[in-house]
Amino acid sequence: MNLDSPYQGYLYAYPHKTAYRRLDPRPLLRDVWAAEPQTSLFGYVHLPFCEMRCGFCNLFTRANPPDEQVTAYLAQLRRQAAAVRDSLDASVSFSRLAIGGGTPTYLTAPELEQLFSIVTDTFGAAAASPSAVPLSASPPGVPLSVSPSGVALSASPSGVALSASPSGVPLSVETSPATATPDRLAVLAAHGTTRISIGVQSFLDAEARAAGRPQHLTEVMAALQAIRDARIPVLNIDLIYGIDGQTVETWQHSLDEALRWQPEELYLYPLYVRPLTGLGRRAHARADWDRQRLDLYRQAVEVLTAAGYVRHSMRQFRRADAPVPDGPDYCCQDDGMVGLGCGARSYTTDLHYSFDYAVAVPEVRAVLTDYLSRPADDFRYAEFGFHLDAIEQRRRWLLKSLLRAEGVDPTAYRERFGTDHTGDFPQLIELVDRGWLNEPRTVLTPAGLDRSDAIGPWLVSGEVREAMGAYIPR
């Protein structure tokens, strides 16, 4: 793997789903989870529907499905949820919840109510009243900030906790400019949503179109205003850099427009052109693209740092005075994840599993049709997955730590595995030699964080790389 190019790929999960294979025989979920700690899990629900398919998107989603398919999906999701919940301990508890996709707010407000009923029954997240989510976590005397159109925004001193749902579990939901409507957002707020993430990508219509996302700025601004009006404590805005035609000046414009809303979080994504996507069907590669993306990214780091944001990973920036999640501890290196829905992953210590994976529109529809046709008993089994041996478990732990700003906790690693991460991964010394990792080999330098999309893929094991390489995109 070439470390010289900074943009090899986004390692948001390890191993990637393209390394999963059909499990034969299918293991019972009850057996898969029997020996797992279940006191601090992550619950995830996947909605595979959007109002459009963005040109850069390689996620498992279908644009504008028939109404009857959405109805059938919610009914099947409830059947799956019941089977999965029955496979877990009676005393299972969840520390974090997320609803993603797709675009969960593609659902109408009544359909979102149905969805939250499933979430409540499965993960134990009690429904809240709209008044349970306060405008601000600020103590008396701390002024509220104001949105571009005059609405008060939440502001709090560093370390103040945001209010979670009555169950104490922070809940994040994804949305889009076209679907962040007041009636839908009211349902999210009523059920204790503590964070909402919206993919704006660019505050210029021409750039959004160039990225394969036809949208209008008026729609974007109305959505942001509606989110602030809904008083959901944490707003995250996604932006993309490296779009065709984007310049230092237009990127600065998008950063400035995003900062006017004082979002608690910002995620910055480099544009990737992936197979079977809208952009993937165009001639796109440019000789200077790596340099341009890296320059734009470093520009954003400087701008956001000056505006009071802290970089927590290559992509995540959080306002220094933003409220922090208040709920049970969750450690992505050690604690498991339970996924519901056609495209959701689930993680245990030694098995990651899901349903089949596809990107191309016909294949996505085929997988979705298969999911909807399953008898309820099928949801008691794991279908596709990857078994992590002791070495892969170490590698995942390292990657999930090293690519974060706080880096590797060597004591925690030693307590978890009985070995030292420097001995298990001697190749880390090359990162030190390049100036991307500090000498104790625990924390990436600022230049190293810039190169996370090269370092992550570089550390992928040969076995996983071979499985990913053998996957036929479809």
Disulfide bonds with the S-S distance in Angstrom:
none
